[in-house]
Amino acid sequence: MALIIDSAAGPGRRGVGGYTRASFFSSLPRHSTMRIGAIELPNSLFVAPMAGVTDRPFRQLCRTLGAGYAVSEMVTSRRDLWNTLKTSRRANHDGEPGPIAVQIAGTDAAMMSAMAHVMLSEGLYDADFVRTHCLGFDASQMPPGYEEAENFSDYILGRRDHTPKTPEWAEPITAVPAETIRRIARQYATLKPGVLYQGTGMQRRAYGEQVVRAGCVLAAITGNVGVPGGWASGLGLQAPDGGAIWNVFPPGPNPVGASIPVFLWTEAVLRGKELGHQHGVTGHNSGWIDGPFLSVADDRRARAGEQGDTVKLALGANFLEDT
């Protein structure tokens, strides 16, 4: 799934290659229609959800320019927040053509805590793996200096805060029935191996790191770490040297000889070849590529590109899909 945004060309303004914004969108290759279940879309050009970007005016603009599907910013799944000003604005789809697509910011950490409660109370966790590979599971496994601190079992079973994280506790928070949580917990704990795939999107919101931690904990206590078909987070494709570079496909040689710190990419958009070694550019300036495309992650500063020449930002998902 990919979105190409011509961020600077306005009505009647010519961008890279002589395209206006509208003509650029209309020139993109796409299927005549696309079907997702019972929903038929006019084409396969999607607008991915982007925090602080895909608000209602932006979605309407993209649909006007030819996108067949536009997804909103994250909207909370917590019922007690549905009537807040922020949520009511994000959930407003007045004037948008269907189908309506919403990215939901869930209550995953609460659900996974309740799953852990089922595993602990029913003895479904991998006690051998926990004993040999984990820290902080219970009072016997606390690191030096933290012997009296709250451990994981204390928190899940509610020994200190007197709030056991049971499926019944999680049901009103998550809107997932308690018995469904129990069923999922038992399945994940007993069907080996089990992969709990989180991707790289769940943590991109307030307190999102708790979701990632909860998923990794479930993988750890069920022994789904270091086994084929297991694990809990990320793309699962780490660099051969164990580094932090993640690639879905082999990247091949980079034709561009110059590189910059990632936080300077907006400066590169605005100033291009004006940047030199004194600005943090390394390698050979002669290696700058003249192509019009720049692949970036979601960043609100992308709007800085509107101040310069036309820039096309390509934002992609982790998986190949029929788009």
N, C-alpha and C positions, 0 to 999 in steps of 0.2 A: 504494500500500500504506500503510495507516495503522493505528495502534494507539491506542485510547483507554483510558487508565488512570484509574480512580477511586482516587486514591492514599490517601484517608483513611477512607472509609466502611468500617467493619468489619462483621462479622455483626450484623444487627439494627440497625445505625446508619444513619440517614437522611442522605443527602447533598443536594446541590443538586437542586431539583426533586422532592424526596421519594424519590429512588432509593436503594436499598441498592446495594452494589457488585455483587452478583449480579444484581439486577433491572436495573441499568443495562446490564450486558453482554447480558442476555437481550433487552433492548429494542432493541439495535442492529440496523439493517437488514442483511441478509446473504442471499446466495443459499443455496438449500437445500443444494447441494453445489458443489464446485469441483474441476476436474481439471487436474493438471499432468502432462502425458505420461500414463504409465500409473498415476499415483498419484491416487486420488480422496480429497478432503478433505471433512469434514463440512460446512464452511461457508467463507466467504471472509474471516474475521477472522484476521489474522496478528499475531503478536508479533515485531517486528523485533529483531535482535540489538543489544544495548547493553552496552558494556564495563562490568563491575562491577555490572550489574543483572540480566541474564538468566541467572542461575545456575539450577541444577536446581530448587530449591524455588520460585523465581519462575516458571519455565516450567510446573511442575506446577500451581501455583496458577492461572495464566492458562488452562491447558487445562481445569481444573476449572470455571472460571467461564465457559467457552464458547468460548475461542479454538480455531480449527480447526488451527492450525499455529504452532509456537513454535520459534524459531531460537536456538541456543546462543550463548554468548560466543565470541570468536575462539579457535580452537585452531590451534597451529602445524602447518605441513605438514612441518617438518623431522623426519625419522625419528629423529635422534639425541636429540631432546627428547621423544619420545612417552612415555618411561617416567619423566619427571620428575614430582614431586608436583603441581605446578601443572597440567600438561597432563593428568595422569591424573584429576584432580578435574574439570576442565572437560570432559573427554571421557566423564564418567560420566553415562549416561542411564538408570540403573536405575529402574524404576517409571514411566517415561514412556510414554504411548501413542504409537504410531507415527502417521505417519512421523517418523523422527528427522532433524532438520535441523541442520547444523553450519556455522558461519561459519569459514572457513579463513584463517588469517593465513599468506600464502604467502611464497615466496622470489623475489618478482618482480624485485628489483633484480639478483640473480644471473642470472636468465634473460635480462633485458634487456641486461646486460653481455655475455653470451655472444652475443646477437643482434648487438650492436655489433661484436664480434670478427669475426663472419662478414662484416659489411658492410665493415669495414676491410680484412680480409685478401683479400676477393674484389673489392674496388674497387667496391662497390655504393652507397657514400655519394655525396651530391650535393656534389662538390668545389667547384663554383662558389658554391653557397649558403654552404658552410662558409667559403670564402675571403672572401666579402663581408659575411657577417652574424654570424659566430661568433668567439669568443675562447677560447683555451685548448685548441684541438683538437690542435695539435702545437707543437713548439718555436718555429716561426716566428710563432705567433699569441699568445704569452704577453704579458700586459700589463706595462707598465714596472714594474720592481722584482721581477718574478717570472719572469725569463727562465730561471733555473735550476731552478725548481720543477717538480714532476711535472705533466705535461700529460695530457690525456685519452687520447691515443694510447699514451703510455708506460704508463698504468695498464692499459688494455685488452689491450695486447700483452705486458704483463709484463716490460718492459725494465728496471725497477728492482727489483721484488719477485720477479722470476723466476717469476711465476705467470701465464701467459697465460690470459685469461678465455675459454677455448674452450668450445664446447658440451660437450666431454668433461669439462671442469672443472665445469660447471654441472649435469651430469646427476645425480651423487649428491646434490647439494644440493637440487635441485628435484624429483627423481624424474621429470623429463621427458626422454625419450630424446634423445640428441644430434642425431640426424637430424631429429627433430621441430623442435628449436630452429632448425636450419639452414633447414628448409623455411619456417617462419614468418618468419624473418629475411629470406630471399630474397623472399618474397611481399610483406612490408611495404615492403621497399626498392624493389621494382620495379613494384608496382601503384600507380599514381598517379591521384588523390590517395589518401592513406591516413590514416584517423583512428585514433588510439590513445587510446581513451576510458578515462579513469581514474575519473571521478566524484569524489566527495568522501569516499569511505570507506577507500580503501587506505592513506591516511596516518594513520589514527586508531589507531595502535599504535606500539610502540617502534620507532624508526628508520624510521618510515613516510615521513619526508621524503625518504629515499633513493629510494623507489619513484617519487615524483613527479619527482624530479630525473632519474632514469634514463629515464622516459617522455618528458620534455621534451627530453632529449638525443637520443633516437632520432628524435623529430620534427624536431629541428634538423638533424641530419646527413643526413636523407633529404629535406630541403627541404619538409617538410610544415607549414610555418609561414606564415601569411598567405595561404593559398590556400583556396578553397572546398573543403570536404570534408576539410581537414587538421586539424592541431593535436593536442594530446596530453593536455590536462588541464582540469579544471573543467567547468562546465556549457556553456561556449561561448556564453553569453548575457550579455555584460557591459553595464553601464549605458551609455546613449547618450553620456554625457559622458566615458566612459573610466574612471569610478570603479570602486570595488570592490563595488558592489551587484549581486547576481546574482538574476535573477528568471526563472522558467520562464514565467509568465504576467504580463501587465500587472497591477500590484497595484491600480490604481484609487485613489481618494481614501481616506485613513485617517480613519475617523470618530472616532478617539480623539485628543483635543487634547493629552493629556499624554504625556511620554516620560521614560524613565529610562535611565541607563547599563546596558548589558546585564548587567554583573556584579551588579546589584542586583535582578534579576528574582525571586530567591528571597525577598528582603525584601518585594517587592511581593506575592508569594503569601501571605506570613505576615501582613503588616500592611495591605495594600490601601490604602484611602484615608487611612490615618493618615500616609502619607508625604507630605511637603511639599517646598517649594523647598529647605529647609535640608538635606534628605536627597538632593538631586540631581535632584529632579523638575523638569522644564522644561515650559513650556506652561501650559495651564489645568487645574487640578485638577478643575474641573467636567466635564472631558472624559473622566474615567474611565468605562469601559464596565462595565455590570453583568452581562454574560454570564458563564457559568461556565467558558468554555474559554480556555486559554492555550496558544499554540503555541510550543514550545521545541525546542532541540537536546538531544541526550543530555547529561545532566549529573548527576553523582552527588548533587549538592546538591538535586536534585528531591525527595529524601526529606524535606527540610525541610518540604515541604507537609503531611506527615503530622501536624505539630504544630498546624496551624491547621484552618480549615474545609475541607470537601471541595474538592479541586481536581482538575480533569480535564486531563491533559496529552495533547495530540495530537501524535504523532510521525509524520512522513510521509517517504516516499521521494521521489526526484527525478523519477520517471516515473509516468505513469498506467498502472496495471495492472488486471487483472480482479479487483480486491478492493474 
